[in-house]
Amino acid sequence: ESLSILVVQSVHSGDKSMLEQVLTECKDRVVNSTVRNLPLTTVVPFLKTLVDLLQTRPSRGPELSIWIRAILLSHTAYLLTVPHLLNTLSTLYQSMDSRTVMFHKLNRLQGKLDLLLAQTSEDNGDNGMSNQLQFLTTPLLSVAAGGDNLFNDEEEAELFQSSDDEEEEEEEQEENGSLDEDDDMDI
């Protein structure tokens, strides 16, 4: 009850420091109780103040949304009878809508980045962030000035060995596929 008295005093006097003191309370039970105890004459000015704060300081959205939600739930019947409340509520709606649109875009971007990092960690065979950063910053090919060979002898042998292995695997697969077809003809 004491918080509802502070809300009434701060709204009517325009005392922002007193209002800030009240808004630091974020427990649902306390907020709901405070809002239910507000006189109806204070509900609309308090809601307008909260919407203005939300627009001027969007970083306080989580804290302010608790209070706005409590007002909308506790005083729905009264708010429907207020004729000029549409402007305040449309401003609130636009503010929330723009935040949710950005949230979805940022969420998709985060998903794509997570997927990219997961793929690079799988390619490196490690889940550590240091290897992910090393992969992104390590050049794939380096060329020495004045040198004819791009690779040293070991790298060149490894490169050609892996391509020979791949060719052998392909040949084996083709042979196995043709044997299977011959088996089908015998049956």
N, C-alpha and C positions, 0 to 999 in steps of 0.2 A: 504494500500500500504506500509505503514511503517513496518508492520510485515513481508511482503514478502521480503523487503530489509534486515531485521534482519535475516530471514531464510537463504537468500543467503550468507550473511556475515558469519553466524555461521557455515554453511555447508562447505564453502570454507576454512575458517580459522580453523575449528575444535574446535571452542569455545563452550564448553558444557554449560557454565553458561548462555550465550546469548541464546542458543537454549532452555534451560530450561525456560527462561523468556518468550519466544515465546509460548512454549507448555502449559503454564498455562492458555492460552486463550482457552476456550472450547465452546464458542457460535458458533452455526452452521453457522450463517450468516458471521461472521468474519473469521472463519476457511475456509469456501468455497471461500470467496473473496480473502483471502491470497493465497490459493493454486492455484486459477485461474490465479493470477498475477505472479506466479513463472515462471522464464525462464525455458525452456525445459532442459537445461543443469544442472539445479539444482534438477529436479524432482526425478531422479533415486537415486542420492546420499542421498537426503532427505528421500526417501522411505526406503533405506537401513539402514539409521540411526534410523528411527522409528522402523523398524523390530528388529534391534539389541537391542534397548532400551526395546522393548516389551519382548524379550527373557531374558534379564538380570534382568529386574524388572517387572515381570508379574502383580504385584499389581497395576501398572499404566495402565492396559489394557483399562479401560473405557475411560480414557483421550486420550491415544494414538490411540485408534481405531477410534476416531472422525477424527483425522488427516489422518490416513491411508485410511479410507473410502473416504474422500474428494479427496485425490490424485488419487485413483482408479477411481472415478467417473469423475473427471475433465480431467484427462489425459489418458483415456483408449486407445484412438487411438495411441497416442505416445508410450505408454508402450507396445503395441502389436508389435511395430517395433524394440524394444530393444532386441538384440539377447541373451545376457547373464543374462537377468532378471529372467529366470526360476528358478535359484538357490534361489534367494531372495524370490520369490513368493512361492516356494515349502516350504521353511522354515516357511514362514508366515502361509501357509496352515496347515502344521504339528502342529504348535503351536496352531492355532485356533481349529484344530480337537481334539487335546488332551484335551483342555479346555472344549470343548462341551461334550466329552465323560464323563469326570469327573462330569460335571454339571448334566447330566442325572442321573448318579449313585447317586449323592448327593441329587438330587431332589426326587428320589424314596425313599431314606433313610429318608428324612424329612417327606415325606408323610406317611410312615409306623410309624414313631415316633408320628406324629400328630394323627393318627388313634388310636394308643395304648393309648395315653394320653386322647383322647376323650372317649374311652371305659372305662378307669379307672375312669374318672370324672362322667360318667353316672352311673357306679356301685356305686359310692359314693353319687350320687344325688346332686352333686355340680359342678360348673364349675371353682372353684377357684384353683389356682396353689398350694396353701398351702396344700389343701386336697389331691392333686395328689401326692405331695412329701410325705405326711404323709402315704398315702396308700402304697407307694413303700418302706417306711422305717419301717413300723409297722409290727411286726411279726404276723403271722396268728395263731400261736399256741405257748403257753409257758408251760413248764413243770417245776413244782416245785420239787426240790430235796427232796426225802424222803416222798413225798405225794402219796397217793393211787389214789385220784381223780384228773383228769386233769382239771375239771371245778368246779366252785363253784355251789351251789344248784340252784341259779337263772339261770345261764348259761345252766346248764343241763336241767332244766325245759323248757327253751326257745328252746333249740336244739330239744328236743323230741316233743314239741308242734308243731314246724314247720314241722317236718316229719309226724306227725299225720294229720295235715291239708292237706298236699300234698296227703296222702293216701286217705283221704275223697274226695278230688277233683277228683282223678282218678276213684274212685268208682262211683261218681255221673256221670261222663262222660260216663262210661261204661253202667250204667243204662239208661241214656238218649239215647245212641246209640242203645241199645237193644229195647227200646220203639219205636224208629223211625222205626226199622226194622219190629216190630209187626204191626205198623200202615200201612206200605206198603203192608203187607199180607192181611189186611182187605179190601183193596181197590180192 
